[in-house]
Amino acid sequence: MDAAIVPAWLQLMLDSFWPLLKAGLAFTVPLTLLSFAGGLILAFIVALIRLFGPKPLVLIVRFYVWLIRGTPLLVQLFIIFYGLPNAGIVLDPLPAALIGFILNVGAYNSEVIRSAIESIPKGQWEAAYSLSMTRGQAMRRTVLPQAARVAVPPLANSFISLVKDTSLAAVLTVPEIFQAAQRIAAVTYEPLILYTEAALIYLIFSSVLSAAQTRLERRYGQHAVFTEGQR
């Protein structure tokens, strides 16, 4: 297109689109994937402790969940990155953001996993025990596959929310999408255009993930119907 007939705001969006998208691919996506994977592992461990652990550990993980769910994510990130150096613990921006997101995802998703496991009827446990399964085998072979179908929608929503929450890593100077938009806006003095474009990129990511979530839920739903039909 002829630069003379392209509006200045549109030209700015075209020029900045790749830097913002590159920041998303290089930092936002990996940060989201690593945070969710680590948080999911932590959530599973916490959920199992809540359900089957000894009382001292149960009290510890309940306090952890209460603390994380009761405080803002932004404050948690500030404490990890800006507060811990006062205690002699200095972290780079990306590891600090990763730790903060993992702790946050772990606390919230532990409740999702715990509720999903508790939603499985006790008769399923009894049926597994009647086949001489141990509790671990019953959990792995009977309970978890059914609980996974229950947990998929809320876990998928959590993942999509995490994509957007990674914008908070900008306050730790992690060069993800929003931080890249801030840098360009500081030079061009066009914050409205740059922040709107950043929001559109987040919207694209979220829309793609929402479509994938819908397909995943349909697949699990069809699998559940097929399984019920085989019984």
C-alpha positions in Angstrom: 0.0 0.0 0.0 1.1 3.5 -0.7 2.3 5.1 2.5 0.7 8.4 1.4 -2.8 7.0 1.5 -2.3 4.8 4.6 -3.5 6.6 7.8 -0.7 7.2 10.3 -2.5 5.1 13.0 -2.9 2.1 10.7 0.8 2.4 9.5 1.8 2.3 13.2 -0.2 -0.8 13.8 1.2 -2.5 10.8 4.8 -1.6 11.8 4.3 -2.7 15.4 2.3 -5.9 14.7 5.3 -8.2 14.2 7.3 -6.9 17.2 4.2 -7.5 19.4 3.5 -10.9 17.9 7.1 -11.8 18.2 7.1 -10.9 21.9 4.0 -13.1 22.3 5.5 -16.1 20.6 8.9 -15.7 22.3 7.7 -14.9 25.8 3.9 -14.9 26.4 3.3 -18.4 24.9 6.3 -20.1 26.6 5.5 -18.4 29.9 1.9 -19.5 29.7 2.8 -23.1 28.8 5.5 -23.5 31.5 3.4 -21.8 34.1 0.3 -23.9 33.4 2.3 -27.2 33.2 4.1 -26.5 36.5 0.9 -25.2 38.1 -1.0 -28.3 37.0 1.6 -30.6 38.6 1.5 -28.6 41.8 -2.3 -28.5 41.8 -2.5 -32.3 41.4 -0.1 -32.8 44.3 -1.9 -30.3 46.5 -5.3 -31.9 45.6 -4.1 -35.3 46.6 -2.7 -34.0 49.9 -6.0 -32.3 50.6 -7.8 -35.6 49.9 -5.5 -38.2 51.3 -2.6 -36.6 53.1 -1.7 -36.5 56.8 -3.3 -33.7 58.8 -0.1 -31.6 59.2 0.4 -31.5 55.4 -3.3 -30.9 54.8 -3.1 -27.8 57.1 0.0 -26.5 55.2 -1.5 -26.9 51.7 -4.8 -25.4 52.9 -2.9 -22.4 54.2 -1.1 -22.1 50.9 -4.4 -22.2 48.9 -6.0 -19.7 51.3 -3.1 -17.3 51.0 -2.8 -17.4 47.2 -6.5 -17.3 46.5 -6.9 -14.4 49.0 -4.3 -12.1 47.6 -4.0 -10.4 44.2 -1.6 -12.0 41.7 0.0 -8.6 41.1 0.9 -8.3 44.7 2.3 -11.8 44.7 4.5 -11.0 41.7 5.8 -7.8 43.4 6.6 -9.7 46.6 8.6 -12.3 44.7 10.5 -9.9 42.4 10.8 -6.7 44.4 10.3 -8.0 48.0 12.5 -11.1 48.2 15.8 -9.2 47.4 15.4 -7.7 50.9 15.6 -11.3 52.2 18.7 -12.0 50.1 16.8 -13.8 47.3 17.3 -12.2 44.0 15.5 -13.6 40.9 15.6 -12.6 37.2 12.3 -11.3 35.8 11.4 -14.4 33.9 12.0 -16.9 36.7 10.2 -14.6 39.2 7.2 -14.4 36.9 7.2 -18.1 36.3 7.3 -18.9 40.1 4.5 -16.4 40.7 2.2 -17.9 38.0 2.9 -21.5 39.0 2.0 -20.8 42.6 -1.2 -19.0 41.5 -2.2 -21.6 39.0 -1.4 -24.4 41.4 -3.6 -22.9 44.2 -6.7 -22.3 42.0 -6.5 -25.5 40.0 -6.0 -27.7 43.0 -9.5 -26.9 44.0 -10.7 -27.8 40.5 -8.9 -31.2 40.6 -10.0 -31.9 44.1 -13.6 -31.2 43.3 -13.4 -33.3 40.1 -12.1 -36.3 42.1 -14.7 -35.8 44.8 -17.4 -35.7 42.2 -16.8 -39.4 41.2 -19.3 -41.6 43.0 -18.0 -43.8 45.8 -19.4 -46.8 43.9 -16.6 -46.4 41.4 -14.0 -46.8 44.2 -15.8 -49.8 45.6 -16.0 -51.4 42.1 -12.3 -50.9 41.7 -11.6 -52.4 45.1 -13.8 -55.3 44.3 -11.4 -56.1 41.4 -8.5 -56.2 43.9 -7.1 -52.9 42.9 -5.1 -50.8 45.4 -6.1 -47.2 46.1 -3.4 -46.0 43.7 -4.6 -48.4 40.9 -8.2 -47.4 41.5 -7.2 -43.7 41.3 -5.1 -44.2 38.1 -7.4 -46.6 36.2 -10.9 -45.7 37.3 -11.2 -42.3 39.1 -8.8 -40.1 37.3 -10.0 -40.8 33.7 -13.6 -39.9 34.9 -12.4 -36.9 36.9 -10.4 -35.6 33.9 -13.6 -35.2 31.9 -15.1 -33.2 34.7 -12.0 -31.0 35.1 -11.4 -30.2 31.4 -13.8 -27.2 31.1 -12.6 -25.3 34.2 -8.9 -26.2 33.5 -9.3 -24.9 30.0 -10.8 -21.7 31.3 -7.9 -21.4 33.7 -5.4 -21.7 30.8 -7.1 -19.1 28.7 -7.2 -16.7 31.7 -3.5 -17.4 32.3 -2.7 -16.2 28.8 -4.2 -12.8 29.7 -2.7 -12.8 33.2 0.8 -13.0 31.7 0.4 -9.3 30.8 1.1 -8.7 34.5 4.7 -9.9 33.9 5.3 -6.5 32.3 5.6 -5.0 35.7 8.6 -7.3 36.2 10.1 -6.1 32.9 9.5 -9.5 31.2 9.4 -8.5 27.5 6.0 -10.1 26.7 3.3 -8.6 24.5 2.2 -5.8 26.9 5.7 -4.8 27.8 6.7 -4.6 24.2 3.6 -2.4 23.6 4.7 -0.2 26.4 8.2 0.2 25.0 6.9 1.2 21.5 4.3 3.5 23.0 7.1 5.3 25.0 8.8 6.1 21.7 5.8 6.8 19.5 3.6 8.6 22.1 0.6 6.6 20.9 -0.4 4.5 23.9 -4.0 4.1 22.8 -3.1 2.6 19.4 -0.4 0.3 20.9 -2.4 -0.9 23.8 -5.4 -1.5 21.6 -3.3 -3.6 19.3 -1.9 -5.5 22.2 -5.4 -6.2 23.4 -6.3 -7.5 19.9 -3.4 -9.9 19.9 -4.4 -11.2 23.3 -7.9 -11.6 21.8 -6.6 -13.6 18.9 -4.7 -15.9 21.2 -7.8 -16.3 23.5 -10.1 -16.9 20.6 -7.9 -19.7 19.2 -7.7 -21.3 22.6 -11.5 -21.0 23.1 -12.1 -22.8 19.8 -9.6 -25.5 20.9 -11.4 -25.8 24.2 -14.8 -26.3 22.5 -13.4 -29.1 20.4 -11.7 -30.7 23.4 -15.0 -30.6 25.4 -16.9 -32.1 22.5 -14.4 -34.9 22.2 -14.5 -35.7 25.9 -18.3 -35.5 25.8 -18.5 -37.9 22.9 -16.1 -40.2 24.6 -18.2 -40.1 27.8 -21.4 -40.9 25.9 -19.6 -43.8 24.1 -18.2 -45.1 27.4 -21.7 -45.0 29.0 -23.1 -46.9 26.0 -20.6 -49.7 26.4 -21.6 -50.3 30.0 
